[in-house]
Amino acid sequence: MTEANQANQVNETKEKVVQNEMMDRPVVEAGVLNFMRTGQNDFPTPLKELEDYAHENRVPVIPHETAVFLDFLLSVKQPRKILEIGMAIGFSGSLMVYDHPERSLDTIDRYDKMIAAAKVNFEKLGVADQVTIHEGDAKDVLPTLETKYDFALLDSAKAKYFDFFPLIMDRLEVGGILMIDDIFQGGTVFNELDTIPKRVRKIHKKLNLLLEEVVGHPNLKTSVLPLGDGVLLVEKIDDTDFSHLLEKNF
């Protein structure tokens, strides 16, 4: 597939996927953000080209400072079995396995155009043999997975994070880490609900509920970081069952 065709696929995808306006609303001071995005090391050329392409074309992938942190975290954690919910065009997935043949990735996405573009990119970066793509809604796919993972990245529809959380924790090994991206909504997540546009109120309600249930939970170790639009780190420290969260309807 030519680069022109790949670009057309992604552009068509953008018409169907609502762009995350919070990409332009940093939660840290502008000078600090500029340093984190421009002052840190670049990735190897194939990854950098994909990252640059995504940012230039407004494809919703993790920003550079979050990607650098993710790469650092994985170098410390040294996971072998990785789960990703929200693949987009394959940048974060490629980053997690690139130049690490010992790692494997199961990644979930439901958008046909994104899936097609990601397949091209996985092949181009030489990681396709390490990646298994699961097509469909994560709420349907996650219960069918049999693998236990030592790392998971959640970066998909924000209103569904709460629903996905117990399913991901069920697939995570004790000692495994879940990294959840985009939890602050440009810093507005804690604003009064009546000040939030109606079209995104559900996102705010569900993110607040997730934070209430997870941060400070006695059976989890958590940390919140102001990277990108906010990152929540969760370490699974025992086999606590979170399936009761699935019974909460909104």
C-alpha positions in Angstrom: 0.0 0.0 0.0 1.4 3.4 -0.9 1.8 6.2 1.6 -0.8 8.2 -0.3 -3.4 5.4 0.1 -2.5 5.1 3.8 -3.0 8.9 4.2 -6.4 8.6 2.5 -7.4 5.8 4.9 -6.5 7.9 7.9 -8.2 11.0 6.5 -11.4 9.0 6.0 -11.1 7.7 9.5 -10.9 11.2 10.9 -14.3 11.9 9.4 -15.9 9.2 11.5 -13.8 9.6 14.7 -14.5 12.7 16.7 -11.1 14.4 17.3 -10.1 14.9 20.9 -10.2 18.6 21.4 -8.3 18.1 24.7 -5.2 17.5 22.6 -4.9 21.3 22.5 -5.6 22.0 26.2 -2.5 21.0 28.2 -2.8 20.5 31.9 0.7 21.9 32.6 2.3 25.3 32.1 3.2 26.0 28.5 6.9 26.3 28.9 7.1 23.0 30.8 4.9 21.3 28.1 7.2 22.7 25.3 10.3 21.2 27.0 8.6 17.8 27.5 7.5 17.7 23.9 10.6 19.2 22.2 13.5 18.8 24.7 13.5 15.1 25.1 15.1 12.5 22.9 13.4 11.4 19.7 12.5 7.8 18.9 14.3 5.8 16.3 13.5 7.0 12.8 10.7 4.6 11.8 8.8 5.4 15.1 9.5 9.1 14.8 8.2 9.2 11.3 4.9 7.5 12.4 4.7 9.8 15.4 5.2 12.9 13.3 2.7 11.7 10.7 0.0 11.1 13.4 0.5 14.5 15.0 0.6 16.4 11.7 -2.6 14.7 10.6 -4.4 15.1 13.9 -4.6 11.3 14.5 -5.4 10.9 18.2 -2.2 9.1 19.5 -0.4 9.7 22.8 1.7 12.9 22.8 5.5 12.8 22.9 5.9 13.3 26.6 3.5 10.4 27.4 5.2 8.2 24.8 8.6 8.9 26.3 7.3 8.0 29.7 5.7 4.9 28.4 8.9 3.8 26.8 10.8 4.5 30.1 8.2 2.6 32.2 8.4 -0.4 30.0 12.2 -0.4 30.1 11.9 -0.7 33.9 8.9 -3.1 34.0 10.2 -5.3 31.2 6.8 -6.8 30.3 6.5 -9.7 27.9 2.8 -9.9 27.4 1.1 -6.5 26.7 -2.5 -5.6 26.2 -3.7 -2.4 24.5 -7.2 -1.0 24.2 -7.3 1.7 21.6 -4.9 1.0 18.7 -5.5 4.0 16.4 -2.9 3.7 13.6 -0.5 1.6 15.7 1.9 4.2 17.1 1.8 3.3 20.8 1.5 -0.4 20.0 4.6 -0.3 17.7 6.4 1.7 20.4 5.8 -0.9 23.0 7.2 -3.8 21.0 9.7 -2.2 18.5 13.2 -3.6 19.0 11.9 -5.9 21.7 11.4 -9.3 20.1 10.7 -10.8 23.5 7.4 -8.8 23.8 4.0 -9.6 22.3 1.0 -7.4 22.0 -2.7 -8.0 21.9 -4.4 -4.8 20.7 -8.1 -4.0 20.4 -9.9 -1.5 18.2 -13.2 -1.3 16.4 -12.6 1.2 13.7 -12.1 -0.5 10.3 -10.1 2.4 8.8 -7.8 2.6 11.8 -7.3 -1.1 11.8 -6.3 -1.1 8.1 -3.8 1.7 8.7 -2.3 0.1 11.8 -1.8 -3.2 9.9 0.3 -1.3 7.3 2.3 0.4 10.0 3.0 -2.8 11.9 4.3 -4.3 8.8 6.4 -1.3 7.9 8.0 -1.2 11.3 8.7 -5.0 11.3 6.6 -5.8 14.3 3.6 -7.5 12.7 4.6 -10.9 13.9 4.6 -9.7 17.5 1.1 -8.1 17.3 -2.4 -9.7 17.4 -5.2 -7.4 16.4 -8.6 -8.0 17.9 -11.3 -6.3 16.0 -14.4 -5.2 17.9 -15.6 -3.4 21.0 -13.3 -4.0 23.9 -16.3 -4.8 26.2 -17.0 -7.8 24.0 -13.4 -8.8 23.2 -11.9 -8.6 26.7 -13.9 -11.5 28.2 -12.8 -13.7 25.4 -9.1 -13.3 26.0 -7.3 -16.1 27.8 -3.9 -14.6 28.2 -2.7 -13.0 31.5 -0.8 -9.7 30.8 1.9 -8.0 32.8 1.2 -4.6 31.3 -1.9 -2.9 29.8 -2.4 0.5 28.1 -6.0 1.9 28.0 -6.4 4.8 25.5 -9.8 4.5 23.8 -13.3 6.0 24.3 -13.1 7.9 27.6 -16.7 7.3 28.5 -16.0 3.5 28.5 -12.9 3.5 30.7 -15.0 2.7 33.8 -16.7 -0.2 32.0 -13.4 -1.6 30.7 -11.5 -1.3 34.0 -12.8 -4.5 35.7 -12.4 -6.5 32.5 -8.8 -5.4 32.2 -8.0 -6.1 35.8 -9.3 -9.6 35.4 -6.8 -10.1 32.6 -3.8 -8.5 34.4 -1.4 -10.5 36.4 -0.7 -9.7 40.1 2.1 -7.2 39.9 1.0 -6.1 36.5 0.5 -2.4 35.6 -2.4 -0.7 33.8 -1.6 2.7 32.3 -4.7 4.8 31.6 -4.3 7.8 29.3 -6.4 11.0 29.0 -8.1 11.2 32.4 -8.2 15.0 33.0 -10.1 16.3 30.0 -7.9 19.3 29.6 -8.2 20.0 33.3 -12.0 20.2 33.3 -12.8 16.8 34.7 -13.2 18.2 38.2 -15.4 21.2 37.2 -19.1 21.3 38.2 -21.1 19.2 35.8 -23.5 22.0 34.9 -20.5 23.9 33.5 -19.6 21.0 31.1 -21.1 20.8 27.6 -23.9 18.3 27.6 -22.2 16.3 24.8 -19.3 15.4 27.1 -21.0 15.2 30.5 -21.1 11.4 30.4 -17.3 11.3 29.9 -16.8 13.6 32.9 -19.2 11.6 35.1 -17.6 8.2 34.2 -14.0 9.5 34.6 -14.8 10.9 38.0 -16.4 7.6 39.0 -13.3 5.8 37.8 -11.0 8.0 39.8 -13.2 7.7 42.9 -13.2 3.9 42.7 -9.6 3.4 41.8 -7.4 6.1 43.3 -6.7 5.2 47.0 -8.3 1.8 46.7 -6.7 -0.4 49.4 -6.1 -3.3 47.0 -4.4 -1.2 44.4 -1.3 1.0 44.1 -2.0 4.1 42.0 -0.3 7.3 40.8 -1.6 10.2 38.8 0.7 12.1 36.4 0.1 15.4 34.5 1.4 14.0 31.2 -0.5 14.9 28.1 -4.1 15.0 29.2 -3.4 13.1 32.4 -2.2 9.6 33.1 -3.4 7.2 35.8 -1.1 4.3 36.7 -2.6 1.3 38.5 -0.6 -1.7 39.9 -2.6 -4.9 40.7 -1.3 -6.0 44.0 -3.7 -8.9 44.6 -6.6 -10.8 43.0 -9.3 -8.5 44.1 -12.4 -8.9 42.0 -13.7 -5.7 40.5 -16.6 -7.3 38.5 -19.1 -5.6 40.8 -18.3 -2.3 38.9 -20.0 -3.9 35.8 -23.3 -3.7 37.6 -23.3 0.1 37.8 -25.3 1.5 35.0 -25.4 5.1 33.8 
